[in-house]
């Protein structure tokens, strides 16, 4: 399994002030669904930050996202290891397949890949 990117998630309202602040560091808005806004570096597109009010289809807001090349294998590895699956593996309407798992530090990780 290969990690494609890791992205912190800031729990807050996706607001112009965040876009402006991170814009000063070179980030640009690449996605905005109203409840989540993702900012990325134009020169290094996998360098990203998301600002999320609350997750639209999950019971909790994750602390970070990890994009992998095989989310089904990641899910199987976590499940077989006995990790706490917080949100089941599912396809989302915005084009990702994902699940949430709780890490040993009580942080919720959104593990995904794009379909």
C-alpha positions as CSV (number, residue, x, y, z in Angstrom):
1,X,0.0,0.0,0.0
2,X,1.3,3.5,-0.9
3,X,0.5,6.7,0.9
4,X,-0.3,9.4,-1.7
5,X,-0.8,12.4,0.7
6,X,-1.5,13.3,4.3
7,X,-3.7,16.3,5.0
8,X,-4.6,18.0,8.4
9,X,-8.2,19.0,8.9
10,X,-9.0,22.1,10.9
11,X,-12.5,22.0,12.5
12,X,-14.0,25.4,11.8
13,X,-16.4,27.0,9.4
14,X,-14.9,27.1,5.9
15,X,-14.5,30.9,5.8
16,X,-12.8,33.5,3.5
17,X,-10.6,34.4,6.4
18,X,-9.0,30.9,6.4
19,X,-8.6,31.0,2.6
20,X,-7.0,34.5,2.9
21,X,-4.7,33.5,5.8
22,X,-3.4,30.3,4.2
23,X,-3.2,32.1,0.9
24,X,-0.4,34.2,2.4
25,X,1.6,30.9,2.6
26,X,0.9,30.1,-1.0
27,X,-2.2,27.9,-0.7
28,X,-5.1,28.2,-3.1
29,X,-8.7,26.9,-2.9
30,X,-9.1,23.7,-4.9
31,X,-12.4,22.4,-3.5
32,X,-15.3,24.0,-1.6
33,X,-18.4,21.9,-0.8
34,X,-19.7,24.5,1.7
35,X,-19.0,22.2,4.7
36,X,-15.4,21.5,3.7
37,X,-12.9,23.7,1.9
38,X,-9.5,22.3,0.7
39,X,-6.5,24.5,0.0
40,X,-3.5,23.3,-1.9
41,X,-0.1,24.5,-3.0
42,X,0.0,25.1,-6.7
43,X,3.7,24.1,-6.9
44,X,3.2,20.9,-4.8
45,X,-0.5,19.9,-5.1
46,X,-0.3,17.1,-2.5
47,X,0.5,19.8,0.1
48,X,-3.0,20.5,1.4
49,X,-5.1,21.7,4.3
50,X,-8.8,21.3,4.8
51,X,-11.1,23.4,6.9
52,X,-14.3,21.5,7.8
53,X,-17.3,22.6,9.9
54,X,-18.5,19.0,10.4
55,X,-18.5,15.9,8.2
56,X,-21.6,15.7,5.9
57,X,-21.9,11.9,6.0
58,X,-20.1,10.7,9.1
59,X,-20.8,10.8,12.9
60,X,-17.6,12.7,13.7
61,X,-15.2,15.2,12.2
62,X,-11.8,13.6,11.4
63,X,-8.6,15.2,12.5
64,X,-6.7,14.3,9.4
65,X,-7.0,12.5,6.0
66,X,-4.6,9.9,4.6
67,X,-5.0,9.1,0.9
68,X,-3.8,5.7,0.0
69,X,-3.7,3.8,-3.3
70,X,-5.8,0.9,-2.0
71,X,-8.4,1.9,0.6
72,X,-9.9,-1.6,0.7
73,X,-6.5,-3.1,1.7
74,X,-6.1,-0.4,4.3
75,X,-9.5,-1.1,5.7
76,X,-8.8,-4.8,5.9
77,X,-5.5,-4.2,7.7
78,X,-7.1,-1.9,10.3
79,X,-10.0,-4.2,10.8
80,X,-7.8,-7.3,11.1
81,X,-5.6,-5.5,13.6
82,X,-8.6,-4.7,15.8
83,X,-8.5,-0.9,15.3
84,X,-11.7,1.0,16.1
85,X,-13.5,1.7,12.9
86,X,-15.4,4.9,13.6
87,X,-17.1,5.2,10.2
88,X,-17.6,2.2,7.8
89,X,-16.0,1.9,4.4
90,X,-18.2,3.5,1.8
91,X,-18.3,5.3,-1.5
92,X,-19.2,9.0,-1.2
93,X,-21.1,11.1,-3.7
94,X,-18.1,13.5,-4.2
95,X,-15.9,10.7,-5.7
96,X,-14.0,9.1,-2.8
97,X,-14.1,5.7,-1.1
98,X,-13.3,6.1,2.6
99,X,-13.5,5.0,6.2
100,X,-12.6,6.5,9.5
101,X,-10.4,4.8,12.1
102,X,-9.3,6.0,15.6
103,X,-5.5,6.1,16.2
104,X,-3.8,5.2,19.5
105,X,-3.8,9.0,20.4
106,X,-7.7,9.1,20.1
107,X,-7.4,11.0,16.8
108,X,-9.8,10.1,14.0
109,X,-8.2,9.5,10.6
110,X,-10.1,9.6,7.4
111,X,-8.5,7.0,5.1
112,X,-9.5,7.4,1.5
113,X,-8.8,7.0,-2.2
114,X,-10.4,8.7,-5.2
115,X,-12.5,6.5,-7.4
